[in-house]
Each structure stands twice: as structure tokens, then as C-alpha cells.
């Protein structure tokens, strides 16, 4: 079973956050960062129950008596013989009897550095900007990394890892808020937006209003995205060389979170997303698509554990700012030829941020018309899905939105005050 993260670490962190803070940090609201898929580290440990899929894995396992980096996995990048080991150890198992996901036999995992912004991958520029404004890691600036292979499930379905994460995230936000004497600003990216949204819905409204001042969503995809379908049909290789197609398919199809990428009927409707000589697949016949790509085992968890969570998008009833990139060619429809799903498709492109389709990025705009829901959508032309952390103008705009959410001056205000 995955460990997310070790309970003594979480308890110690929450105890620290409960201590009063001096005036050095000023009037800042605490900021909690929720990363996207693959944007934090995972560590693994092999137990006696682990059966290596290849001799090289057995040799490497003999040298690993404790925790080692599972993601990012630089060993597999340098040594092709370790790629099958990574694929095996990174994959999950859906236990139909337990109706839940778990690690492969003999693999234990954990998420290091829960609570620290240093745990995040790719957020450095944004973190440096915030620290330059007076935020302090572990005090006013916190992060909630997670095992991104997992997700959560609707009421009536167990989700041990996801439920534990929601519990820890709730405790982190509450402790930070109480310590500062003011509610937190939650900043989420990509898959982290979907988790944050479902987390908010899982908490009573009085809890949300007391502990969450504002939510800033970066590149949110609350309606899924078309490339999520292609990932399930072709597999994912994590940028590693020489990953076989069976290994790529196992990596993609074993993970609970990849089913969350699928376009939802609510947002995508009848748009054609995948086309073959034998049929056209939309968000409304996704189960038929899973069958057609040879993934019938994904139908039940998709229909019972994923689809019910995205049949509606009720507003979270806390102030939300959604920052999105637009104006970038984004895959919209995949047309497969004579080789079917095993061949390379022709791709039709539309608007979006390069990864997420515009229709999904703007799905939250409907909240603006709901009484009591403060909502703003900020469009950044030419900024791709990861550009919030690498494009200077985009980073500055995100920082400005965090300042605005906290009631502080924005960059524009500061320039005019000089």
C-alpha cells in the first residue's frame, strides 16, 4: 500500500504549523501549492514480496535495501536495462474485489517533503518570486505533493490513498490558516486543479469559507482533454528511451489518474474525438472507446469511480481565479487509419494551451453567473500548459493574482506607486 506521506512526518509538520508565528511575515495569507501530474517526487522501497520482471531489476533490487527515487527516475534514463524495472514499479493494480487501486506486489511508495515547496518539480521560478515577496517555505508558503498515479473516488467507493491525501491536505490548510489567523490561498496546476476542486466539494461549506480565502487554478482541465484518450490508446513512456508498447500501455492503463484525463460528456458533448474506420468515439461513448482500444478492464472503474464525479460542475462557493493559456494548437481529434489504434493517427488541432482543449479550460466560466460565487478567468495568449512556471510574463501574472487574492498590491499597482 502506498504511503502518502509517512504519518509521523505529517503529524510533526502540523504540530509546527500550530505554533504561533511572529510578525516577521507581515500580513500575508498562507499559500498552499498543489502540483500537477508528475510535478513532485515519489520514493519506493522493494519488499521480499517483490518479483523482478527482469534479471537487471533483481540486481538493482539487491542494492536497494531502503527508499530510493522512483520519480524522477534518472537511473532508467541512463541505463536502458532499468526501464522495465521502472515500468513495473511505477504501475498500479486495480483490485476489483476491493474496488480500489494499490501498488504492485512488493512495492511500497511514499511522497517525501509533504508541506515544503522544495518538494515540487518545475515550480522554482514561481517559488523564488513568492519568497522574494516575504513568503517563507514551511511557514507561509506550503506545498501538498501527492502520489499522482492515484486519484479519489465517489461516495460508496473506497480510495485509500486519495482519501488519505484529502485528509492531509485539509489538515495542512487548516493548520496554516489557524497559525496565521487568516484563511489560505490555494494555488493548483493541471491535475492538481481537479483534485483541489473535488477536495473543496468534499468539505462542508462552512469549512471552505473559514479556511480558504481564494483558489487560483492554473491550466485547469475540469472536463478532461482529448490527448488523454490518445495516452490510453498508445501508452505513456515518461520520456524514457526504449519503453516497449506493452510497458507503455501498462503504465497508462494501470493508473487511476489517467482515467481522469478522459473528456467528460458534460463538457465535450458529441464532439468527435477519436475516429477509426469502424466507428467514431465521443465523450458520450467512452466505454465503447475503452473496449475498442483493448482496455475492457477500464470500463468498470471508469463508469463507477470516475464518471459520477464529473457529471456536474457545481461551483465551490469560494472565490476562484482561473488562469489559462490560449491560442496554441492543441490536439482535438485523432483519425486512425488501416492499422487502427496501433497506428499513428492524423491529428486535427483546435485552440487550447497545447495540452488542454479550450472547451475544458473555459468550463469553469459558467460559475461566474452563479449568485455568491466570485469568479474570474484570465486568458494568457501564447502561454502553454507549463508556461505558468517558465514564461516570465506568465509567472508575474500568477504572482499578481496571488497578491490580488490576498488583498495585496499587484505588480501593476506597485509600478504605478513608484
C-alpha positions, 0 to 999 in steps of 0.5 A: 500500500502506498504511503502518502506521506509517512504519518509521523512526518505529517503529524510533526509538520502540523504540530509546527504549523500550530505554533504561533508565528511572529510578525516577521511575515507581515500580513500575508495569507498562507499559500498552499501549492498543489502540483500537477501530474508528475510535478513532485517526487515519489520514493519506493522501497522493494519488499521480499514480496517483490518479483523482478520482471527482469534479471537487471531489476533483481540486481538493482533490487539487491542494492536497494535495501531502503527508499530510493527515487522512483520519480524522477527516475534518472537511473532508467534514463541512463541505463536502458536495462532499468526501464522495465524495472521502472515500468513495473514499479511505477504501475498500479493494480486495480483490485476489483474485489476491493474496488480500489487501486494499490501498488504492485506486489512488493512495492511500497511508495511514499511522497517525501517533503509533504508541506515544503515547496522544495518538494515540487518539480518545475515550480522554482521560478514561481517559488523564488518570486513568492519568497522574494515577496516575504513568503517563507517555505514551511511557514507561509508558503506550503506545498501538498505533493501527492502520489499522482498515479492515484486519484479519489473516488465517489461516495460508496467507493473506497480510495485509500490513498486519495482519501488519505491525501484529502485528509492531509491536505485539509489538515495542512490548510487548516493548520496554516490558516489557524497559525496565521489567523487568516484563511489560505490561498490555494494555488493548483496546476493541471491535475492538481486543479481537479483534485483541489476542486473535488477536495473543496466539494468534499468539505462542508461549506462552512469549512471552505469559507473559514479556511480558504480565502481564494483558489487560483487554478492554473491550466485547469482541465475540469472536463478532461482533454482529448490527448488523454484518450490518445495516452490510453490508446498508445501508452505513456513512456515518461520520456524514457528511451526504449519503453516497449508498447506493452510497458507503455500501455501498462503504465497508462492503463494501470493508473487511476489518474489517467482515467481522469484525463478522459473528456467528460460528456458534460463538457465535450458533448458529441464532439468527435474525438477519436475516429477509426474506420469502424466507428467514431468515439465521443465523450458520450461513448467512452466505454465503447472507446475503452473496449475498442482500444483493448482496455475492457478492464477500464470500463468498470472503474471508469463508469463507477469511480470516475464518471459520477464525479464529473457529471456536474460542475457545481461551483465551490462557493469560494472565490476562484481565479482561473488562469489559462493559456490560449491560442496554441494548437492543441490536439482535438481529434485523432483519425486512425487509419488501416492499422487502427489504434496501433497506428499513428493517427492524423491529428486535427488541432483546435485552440487550447494551451497545447495540452488542454482543449479550450472547451475544458479550460473555459468550463469553469466560466459558467460559475461566474453567473452563479449568485455568491460565487466570485469568479474570474478567468484570465486568458494568457495568449501564447502561454502553454500548459507549463508556461505558468512556471517558465514564461516570465510574463506568465509567472508575474501574472500568477504572482499578481493574482496571488497578491490580488487574492490576498488583498495585496498590491499587484505588480501593476499597482506597485509600478504605478506607486513608484 
